[in-house]
Amino acid sequence: MAQASIEHAADVVVVGAGPAGSAAAWHLASTGVDVAVLEKAEFPREKVCGDGLTPRGVKALHDMGVDTATPGWVRRRGLRVHGGGRVAEIDWPRLDSWPDHGLVRTRRELDALLADHAVRAGARLFTGTTVTEPLVDDAGRVVGVRGEAGKDGEPVTWRAPLVVSAEGLSGRLAKSLGLLRRTDRPLGVALRRYARSRRSDDQYLDIAFDLTAQGPPRDAMPGYGWIFGMGDGTANVGYGLLDTRRGTGADRRMVLRRWLDTFPAEDGLGEDDAVSPLRGAGLPMALSRGPAYTRGLLLAGDAAGTVNPCNGEGISYAVESGRMAAEAAVAALRAPAGAAREAVLQRYPEQLRAELGRHHRLGLGFLALLTRPSVVRLLAGRGLRRPALADAALRVLGNLTDGRDGDAVDRALTVLLRLTPAT
């Protein structure tokens, strides 16, 4: 005899307690909405990521009231870019709208911290709960979720007028409603491990477009490598690729090894210095799944494909999309159920495209360049000779400008973005 499902209710159910889900939950709870967050794992948990936050990500956390001046947060002043046979240290731009520094913190710590931040705002967090399917009414509208809780897989049902999917790339709820990832949008893969390294306290985050001593070969998979000092005696070392269909796990390990062999042995980046296995994860980019709202379900973070194609940055856009999803949900719950509420919710995908779509379109052009390694090598070599060009490029790739109120570079970027169609 099947075990009866335990019934629960909330104003909004958020599925997933990564940066997108916790951001959505924090914003919802801060406005008095009863929000339940369902997370399949127990904290702390591993998450494949570079662990680096750009100034955009730092601001997203500050907007949530996260205090990044407390112990555990490690500041970084800029990037050390390797490309075209050259290396240049570039400080994060000093702008009025953005912090002048980046941060590093492991996702193992960051995700637990953000989930706790949402709980302290009033959200209800339920870990060890795997959502298996949406709960759909006779009209085909999502009115909650079904899942399994605890080690025994106890059946649970959560009912809510609105559900936010922050499940990540898997997007089980979205797939159940026929929302599949767009195959015409890029899907990257990130691979990383931790190593004992003297670069742990380095003030610059290394980004390399040359993954071999001679530069990228003709048949190289387009991407970049990174070395992010974590401030705890280790460095997060990895790389991102665009084409996940080529190569095996062994090939990927060899790509990493050959690249790291170009650094001095005393840097502590070799195989003998590794303190974790090489792990990988997908990078859904350029709003690759949509619409981001349909029939009572809102998508945020990787579930909506919000990773920035320009630089593979995911955390800041996950937090921003979580905020936007929460704002849409709050406004919708204040509207009468029916057509008025639907009209509010339908604006959420439009807002995502308006705020992120144009820059993501620029990112698609950048990815097209990465498929031509000789062009990347030429542009990087020339650009890194000129500090002004390097600074402008960092603003473009990081989506960091003061807009029309900024300097000539910012105003030029504003015009460029205005002329760029959204994804």
Buried (B, 14 or more C-beta within 10 A) or exposed (E): EEEEBEEBEBBBBBBBBBBBBBBBBBBBBBBEBBBBBBBBBEBBBEBBBBBBBBBBBBBBBEEBEBEBEEEEBBBBBBBBBBBBEBEBBBBBBEBEBBBBBBBBBBBBBBBBBBBBBBBEBBBBBBBBBBBBEBBBEEEEBBBBBBBBBEEEEBBBBBBBBBBBBBBBBEBBBBBBBEBEBBEEBBBBBBBBBBBBBBBBEBBBBBBBBBBBEEBBEEEBBBBBBBBBBBBEBBBBBBBBBBBBEEBEEEEBBEBBEEBBEBBEEEBBBBEEBBEEEBBBBBBBBBBBBBBBBBBBBBBBBBBBBBBBBBBBBBBBBBBBBBBBBBBBBBBBBEBEEEEEBBEBBBBBBBBBBEBBBBBBBBBBEBBEEBEBBEEBBBBBBEBBEEEEBBBBBBBBBBBBBBEEEBEEBBBBBBEBBEEBEBB
